Amino acid sequence: MIRLHYIDNLRWISILLLFPFHTAFIFCAGWYGYYVQSDQPSAAAHLLTVTVEPWIMPLLFCIAGMSMRFALQKRTPLEYLRERARRLLVPFIAGVVLVCPVIAFYALKFHTGYTGSLPGAFAHFFSSAWPDRYPYGMTGDFSVDHLWFIISLFIFSVVTLGVILIWRRAGSRPFGPGSAGLPVIILLFVPVWLLNDAGASVTGYSLPAYFAIFLIGYSLLAADGIQELLEKNLAWLLAAWIILTAGVMWIYGILLGHGEVFWGSSAAFVLTGWTGVLAIMGAGRHCLDTGTPLTTRLHAASYPVYILHQAILVAVAYYVLLMAGIPPVLQYAAIVLFSIILTFTCYEILKRIPGMRLLFGIAGMQEKTP
C-alpha cells in the first residue's frame, strides 16, 4: 500500500495552525469566549477565526475517516479496535486528568480572580463534574476542552467498525464511490448542514454533522478516483472557496456585522467549510505528496502536540496579557511563538519518560499518528 504523504502533511499543518487560530480567540469580541480574553479586541483576529473555523475541524475528521479506511486494509477489526483504544481512549483519559485541569486553573484565575493553588483548582475542576451542574470549561469548571475531538474519533471509529462488521455479516458488497462527479461531492454538504441542528455545536458543527463528515471521508474521499478528481478540479475548488470565504464570511459576516448568523444552522457556513475541505484536499495531493525527515518528525509529533497545546497556550496567554503596555499584535505574536516552542519542548521531554508515550499518544518508530 502506497503511503499518502499529503494526508500526513495536511494533518500536522492543520494542527500547527491551531496555535494562531486559538490565539485569535483571545483577541475576539462578541459571542466568542475563551479561557483568557484580551480587553483589546481585534478585527484581524476575528477575520482569521471566520476564515479558518468553517473547515479546520471538518478537514481533520475527514482525514480521520480516510485513515480508518487505510488502516482496515492492513489490520483485522480486532487489531484496529485495540489500537484505537490505546491511541485514543487512553490519551483522552490522561488528558482529562493531567491537561484539562491546567487549562481550568488559568481560566479560573482569569475569570473569577481565583488566588488559590493549582491543587485547589484541580479539586474544583473535578468537583464541578457532578451531573446536577452544567459544566462550562471557559471559566474553570469541568470540561474535556479540546479533547472532545479525541473521544469523538474513538466513538466514531467504534460505531463505524460495528456497522462495517454487520454489513459484512449480511453479505453485502462494500460501498464504493462509483462514478460520483464533482457536483455530487460538493452537494454532500447538504446532509452535513441538515445534521447541524442535531445537538450542541462544537466549533460550528454538531457531533452528528462531524460523524457524517467522518463517514464521507471513510466511504468516498479515501478512493483514488475521488482524490484525483479533487486534484484535477483544484482551480475551480480554490476559486469557489475564496469567493465563499471573502463574500460570505468576510463581507457579510464581518463588515455587515452578521457573524453569528453562520454558526449552527447556516447552509452558507457549511458550504464554505466543505468547499474548503475539498480544495485543501486537492491542493494537498497536488503540492504536498512528498515526505522528508522533517515532515516525518512533524507528523509524529502532531497528535501529542494537539493534546498538549491548549494548556500551554492558555498558560502563556495568561502571563502575556498581564504585561501592560504591549501592543496586541506583539502579544498575539508572543503567545503563538512561545506556545509552539514550549509545546514541542514538552513533547520532546515526555517522549523520553517511560510510560508517557502511552499516556500522550506518542507513537513508536513503527507506529502512525491517528
LOSEDO-245197 format. One record per atom (N, C-alpha, C): x, y, z. Coordinates in steps of 0.2 Angstrom, whole numbers, plus 5000, padded with zeros to 4 digits. Example, Ala and Ser with C-alpha at 12.3 -4.5 7.8 and 13.67 -1.06 7.14 Angstrom:
BEGIN
506649725039;506249785039;506649845039;506449895035;506849955036;506450005039;
END
This chain:
BEGIN
500449945000;500050005000;500450065000;500350114995;500750174995;500550225000;501050255004;500950305009;500750365006;500150395008;499950465005;500250515010;500850545008;501150595012;500750655013;500350675008;499950735009;499450735014;499250675016;498750665021;499150685028;499750655029;500150665035;500250735035;500450765029;500650845029;500050885031;499550875028;498950915030;498750905037;498850845040;498650845047;499150885051;499750885051;500250915055;500150995054;500051015047;499951085046;499351115049;498851075049;498151095052;498251105060;498651055063;498751055070;499151115072;499651135068;500151195069;499651255068;499251255064;498851315063;498351325069;498251275073;497851285079;498151335084;498851345083;499151395088;498951465086;499051485080;498751555078;497951565078;497651505077;496951505077;496651515084;496851475089;496651485095;496851545099;497451565097;497651635100;497251685097;496951685091;496551735089;495851745093;495651685096;495051695100;495151735106;495751745108;495951785114;495851855112;495851875106;495851945104;495151955100;494651915101;494051925098;493551945103;493051985101;492552015105;491851985103;491352005106;490651975104;490551915107;490251865103;490051805106;490551755108;491151765105;491751725106;491951725114;492051665116;492351655123;492951615123;493351635128;493951595128;494251595136;494651555137;494951545144;495251605147;495551645143;495851705144;495651755139;495551815140;495251865135;495651935135;495851955130;496152025129;495552075130;495752135133;495252185133;495352235127;495752215122;495852255116;495752205110;495052205108;494852155103;495152185096;495252135092;495552145085;495052125080;494952165075;494652145069;494952095065;495652105065;496052055061;496051985064;496051975071;495951915074;495251885072;494751925072;494051905070;494051875063;494451915059;494451895052;494851825051;495351815055;495651745055;495251695057;494851705063;494351645065;493851635060;493551685057;492951665052;493251635046;493951645044;494251615039;494351545040;494651525046;494851455047;494351415050;493851445054;493351395058;492951355053;492651375048;492251335044;492551265041;493251265041;493451205038;493951165042;494251195047;494851165050;494651095054;494151095058;493951035061;493650985056;493251005051;492950955046;493550925042;494050965041;494650935037;494950875042;495050895048;495350835052;494950775053;494250785053;493850725054;493850695047;493850725042;493850695035;494450655034;495050685036;495650645036;495650585041;495350585046;495250535051;494850475048;494350495044;493950445041;494350405036;494650445032;495150415027;495650375030;495950395035;496450355038;496150285041;495550285043;495250225046;495150175040;494950205034;494950155028;495650125026;496150165027;496850145025;497050095031;496850105037;497050065042;496749995042;496149995040;495749925040;496049885034;496449915029;496649875024;497249835026;497549845032;498149815034;498049785042;497449795045;497349775051;496649735052;496649685056;496049655057;495549695061;494949695061;494449735065;494649735073;494849675075;495049675082;495749715084;496149705079;496849745080;496649815079;496249835075;496049905074;495749935080;495249895083;494949915089;495449925095;495849875096;496349885101;496849945100;497049955094;497450015093;497150075094;496450085092;496050145094;495950155101;495850105105;495850115112;496450135115;497050115113;497650135115;497850205113;497750215107;497950285104;497450335105;496850325107;496350375108;496050375115;495850325117;495450325124;495950335129;496550305129;497050315135;497250385135;497450415129;497750485129;497150535131;496550515129;495950555131;495850555139;495850505142;495850495149;496450535153;497050525150;497650555153;497550635152;497350655146;497250725145;496750755150;496250725151;495650755155;495950755163;496350705165;496650715171;497250755172;497650765167;498350795168;498350865164;497950875159;498050935154;497450985156;496850955155;496251005156;496251035163;496451005168;496451045174;496951105174;497451105170;497951165170;497551215166;497151205161;496851255157;496351285162;495951245166;495451265171;495751315176;496351295178;496751335183;496751415181;497051415175;497151485172;496451525170;495951485168;495351515167;495051535173;495051495178;494851515185;495151575188;495851585187;496151645189;495951705185;495851695179;495751755174;495051775175;494551725175;493851745175;493551765182;493851735187;493551735194;493951765199;494651785197;495051815202;495351765207;495251695205;495551645210;496251655212;496451655218;497151665220;497351595224;497051545224;497251485227;497751445223;497851385225;498451345222;498151305216;498651275213;498551235207;498151175210;498351135215;497951085218;497251105219;497151165222;496451185223;496051195217;496351215212;496051225205;495851155203;496351105204;496151035202;495551005205;495551025212;494950995216;494351035213;494351095212;493751125209;493551105202;494051085198;493851065192;493450995192;493750945196;493350885196;492750885200;492650925205;492050935209;491550965205;491651005200;491151035196;490950985190;491150925190;490950875185;490250835187;489950855193;489350815195;488750835190;488350785189;487850785185;487350845186;487250865192;486750925193;487050995192;487750995189;488051055187;488151055180;488051115177;488151125170;488851155169;489351105166;490051125166;490151175161;490551225162;490751275157;491451295158;491851255154;492551255155;492951325154;492651365151;492951435149;493051475156;492751455161;492851495167;493151445173;493351395171;493751345176;493351285178;492751275176;492451215178;492651155174;492351095176;492551035172;492351045165;492851025160;492651015153;493250975150;493050945145;493550905141;493950945136;493751005136;494051055132;494151035124;494851045122;494951025115;494950945114;494950905120;495050835119;494350805117;493850845116;493150825113;493350795106;493850815103;493950795096;494250715097;494650705102;494950635103;494450585104;493950605109;493450555111;492950545106;492850595102;492350595096;492650545091;493250555090;493650505085;493550435087;493650425094;493550355096;492850325095;492350365097;491650345097;491550335089;491650375085;491550375078;491850305075;492450295077;492850235074;492550175077;492350165083;491950105085;491350095082;490950155082;490250145078;490350125071;490750155068;490850145060;491150065060;491550045064;491849975064;491249925065;490749945069;490249905071;489749895064;489649955061;489249955055;489549915050;490249915049;490549885044;490549805045;490649785051;490549715053;489849685052;489349725053;488649705052;488549695044;488849745041;488749755033;489049685030;489649675033;490049615030;489649545032;489349545038;489049485040;488449475036;488149525034;487449525030;487649505023;488349495021;488549485014;488449535009;488349595011;488349655007;488949675004;488949704998;489549724995;489849784998;490449794998;490749855001;490549914997;490449975001;490250034997;490750064993;490650084987;491150114983;490950184981;491350224979;491150294976;490850294970;490850234966;490550234959;490850294955;490350324951;490550374946;490350444949;490450454955;490250524958;490650574955;490350624953;490650684950;490750744955;491050794953;491150844957;490550884960;490050894956;489450914959;489150874964;489150814964;488850764969;489250774975;489950774974;490350784980;490250844984;490150904980;490050964983;489350964987;488850934984;488250934987;488150884993;488750854995;488750815001;488750865007;488850925006;488750975011;488050975014;487550955010;486850965012;486650915018;486850855018;486750815024;487150835030;487750865029;488050895035;487750955038;487450995033;487051055035;486451035039;486050985036;485450965039;485550935046;486150905047;486350875054;486550925059;486750985056;487051035060;486651065066;485951055066;485551075071;485451015076;485750955075;485550905079;486150895085;485950935090;486450935096;486850995096;487250995102;487651055103;488151065098;488351135097;488851145092;489551155095;490051125091;490751125094;491151155088;491451215088;491751245083;491351245076;490751265077;490251275072;489851225069;490051165071;489651105069;489451055075;488851025074;488650975079;489050905078;489050865083;489350805083;489050755077;488450755076;488150715071;488450735064;488550805063;488750835057;489550815056;489850815061;490550785061;490650715059;490150675062;490150605061;489950595053;489550635050;489450625043;490050645039;490450695041;491050705038;491550655038;491550625044;492050565045;491850505041;491150495040;490950445036;491050455028;491050515026;491150535019;491950525018;492350545023;493050535022;493250455021;492850415025;492950345025;492750315019;492150335017;491750295011;491950325004;492150385004;492150414997;492850444996;493050495000;493650534999;494350494999;494250435002;494850385003;494950354996;494550354991;494550324985;495050364980;495550324977;496050364972;495650404967;495150384964;494750414959;494550484961;494250484968;494050544970;494550594972;495150574974;495750614976;495950644969;495950604964;496250634958;495750684955;495050674956;494550724954;494650784957;494750784964;494850844968;495550884965;496050844964;496650874961;496550904954;496150874950;496050894943;495650964943;495150964948;494751024948;494951074954;495651074955;495851114961;495751184959;495851214953;495751284952;495051304953;494551264951;493851284952;493751284960;493951234963;493851224970;494151284974;494751304973;495051354976;494651424975;494451434968;494151494967;493451504971;493051444971;492451444974;492551454982;493051424985;493251434992;493351504993;493851534989;494051604990;493451654990;492951644985;492351684984;491951674990;491851614992;491351604998;491651635004;492251625005;492551655011;492551725011;492751755006;492851835005;492151865005;491651835001;491051865001;490551845006;490551785009;490051765014;490351785021;490951755022;491251755029;491551825031;491851855026;492151925027;491651975027;491451985021;491052045019;490352045023;489951985023;489351985026;489451975034;489951935035;490051915042;490351965046;490852005043;491252055047;491052125046;491052145039;490952215038;490152235039;489752185038;489052205039;488752185046;489252145050;489052135057;488552075058;488552025053;488151975054;488451905056;489051915059;489451855060;489051795064;488651805068;488351755072;487851715068;487651745062;487151705058;487351645056;488051635055;488351575052;488551515056;488451525063;488651465067;488051425069;488051365067;487551315070;487051295065;486851335060;486251315056;486351345049;486851385047;486851415041;487151365035;486751365030;487051325024;487651355021;487651425021;488251465019;488851445022;488851435029;489451425033;489651355031;489251305031;489351235030;489651225022;489351265018;489551255011;490251285010;490451345014;491051375014;491551325016;491451295022;491851245025;492051185021;491451155018;491551095014;491951105008;491851165005;492251184999;492951195000;493051225006;493751225009;494051165010;493751115013;494051045014;494251015007;493751015002;493950984996;494451024992;494551094993;495051124989;495751114993;495751104999;496351095003;496551025001;496150975001;496250904999;496650904992;496350934987;496550934981;497250974980;497351024984;497951064984;498551024988;498350984993;498750944997;499050884992;498650854988;498850804984;499250834978;499150894976;499550924971;500250944973;500250974979;500851004981;501250974987;500950934991;501150914997;501350834998;501250804992;501350724992;502050704992;502450734997;503150714997;503350705005;503750665006;503950655013;504750675014;504950705019;505650725021;505750705029;506350705031;506450685038;506050735042;506050805040;505750855044;504950845045;504650825039;503950815039;503750755043;504150705042;504050645046;504050655054;504550695056;504550715063;503950755065;503750805061;503150845062;502550805063;502450755058;501850715058;501850675065;502450645067;502450605073;502250645079;502450715079;502350755085;501650785085;501250775079;500650815078;500150795084;500050735085;499550705090;499650735097;500250715100;500450735106;500450815107;500650845102;500650925102;499850945102;499450915099;498750935099;498450925106;498650865110;498450855117;498750915121;499350935120;499650975125;499551055123;499451065117;499451135115;499051185119;498451165120;497951215123;498151235130;498351185134;498551205141;499151255141;499651245137;500251285136;500051355133;499651355128;499451415125;499051465130;498651435134;498251475139;498651495144;499151455147;499651475152;500051535149;500351525143;500751585141;500351645140;499751635137;499251695136;499151735142;499051695148;498851725154;499351775156;500051755156;500551795158;500751845153;500651835147;500751885142;500251945143;499651925144;499151985145;499252025151;499651995156;499752035162;500252095161;500652085155;501152135154;500852195150;500752245154;500452315152;500852345147;500552385142;500952425138;501152395132;501052325131;501252295125;500752295120;500852315114;500352315109;500052245107;499352245106;499052175105;499452135099;499652165094;499952125089;500552095091;500952125096;501552095099;501352045104;500852055108;500552005112;500351945108;500051955103;499751895099;500451855096;500951885094;501451855091;501851815096;501951845102;502251815108;501951755110;501251755111;500851695113;500951645108;500851655101;500951605096;501651575097;502151615096;502851595096;503051555102;502951575108;503151545114;502751485115;502151485113;501651425114;501951365110;502151375104;502451325099;503051305102;503551345104;504151325107;504051285113;503651305118;503551265124;503251205123;502751195118;502351135117;502851085114;503251105109;503651055106;504251035111;504451085116;504951065121;504651015126;503951025128;503650975132;503650905129;503450905122;503350845118;504050805118;504650845117;505250815117;505450785124;505250815129;505350795136;504950725137;504350735136;503850675138;504050615134;504250615128;504350555124;504950525127;505350555131;505950515134;505850495141;505250505143;505050475150;504650415150;504850365153;504450295152;503750305154;503350275150;502550275152;502250335149;502550395147;502250455145;502050445137;502450405134;502250395127;501550365126;501350315130;500650285130;500150345132;500350375138;499850425140;499650485136;500150505132;500050565127;500050545120;499950485118;499850455112;500550465107;501050465110;501750475106;501850405103;501950405097;502050345093;502750325093;502750255093;503450225092;503750235085;504250205084;504650215077;504250195072;503850135073;503450105068;502750115067;502550165072;501850175073;501650245069;501050245067;500750305063;500250345068;500350415067;499850455071;499150445068;498650455073;497950445071;497750505067;
END
